[in-house]
Amino acid sequence: MIPVPPDPLDTALLVLAVGILYWGFDRYRSRFERSDLLIAVALASGVLSFVFVPEAFDAIGGVLDIERRYIVVSLLANVVLLGFVFHVLNLARRASDEVSALTRSLSVDQAPATDGGVETVFVVIPAYNEGDTISTVVSSLPDSVRGYEVQPLVVSDGSADETATNAAENGAMVVEHPINQGQGGALKTGFEIALENEAAIVVTLDGDGQHPPDELERLVAPIVDDEADYVMGSRYLGVDRSGNGVVRRTGIRFFTGVINVLMNTSITDCTNGYRAIRGSMLERLTLTEERFNAPELIIEARKNGLRLEEIPIRIEDRKDGDTKKPKLGFAVGLTRIIVVAWLR
């Protein structure tokens, strides 16, 4: 009896299965990654089933009207590969989140505690390479507003210039991120520090000079008067000198309309970073976004029952330096965070 030569496809699949199992075993013994071991076992089992239970794939091929088994194998392999890619992306995202959390934790530990006993408005200023403007921004803030002491807090977000030094020399509390975390990440650091210091009100403004400090009293007034918990400034109700082009202005108005429909609000400027929030309400907000944080804050505030109010303010053009506003991915980023925050 002439021996039947082994099917080359079966041989290749057996080698592949052994390789996958070895990879999972090596990952587990070196790093104790149980999830990788389980993935390897599942993948190898699937590959071995191609060899030892071929009729199952013949059945799949029949359903899909595919006669050749290797085509079925290729199709299913691509599906598995796509799932594996998503798994790797998820691992990368988790690792990035862990690094961001560690970065913020280290920065929060840098912050000195305030004296306490005085109701304070913390003005959180995220700043990335704003050394040319941060001195003016900090020094222009009043010492107090509506009976509250004003405490500037500059979060230097991986700056490579004199941002931190210039801010500290002008009386700001300063913490630094060793690596850039984005405006949303810097705000989360500032919020955590403000909460630890029992801030009565938290104001956010940019470090580029676009948000005039003389608007501060009008911004906090509705919270002081117990008329609102979250106050947003609007350049479209006030004065817009930001220099945004037609495309960006149109995009802001479009996404503002989307938020109004989804959240039953009537705001006019969803990306404005000049805002005031009642300190005791900050812990209610679930904030995950590192970049496009403004829509997330609005949606979270609305979902958690904060009283929202929008007031007209003046927005100026940058005083110096280069804009940090993203040119590519602006619409994609806003769409993503609006959908995620709304469904969360």
Summary of the structure (lengths in Angstrom):
residues: 344
radius of gyration: 27.2
end to end distance: 66.5
largest distance: 101.1
contacts: 1072
relative contact order: 0.10
helix: 53%
strand: 15%
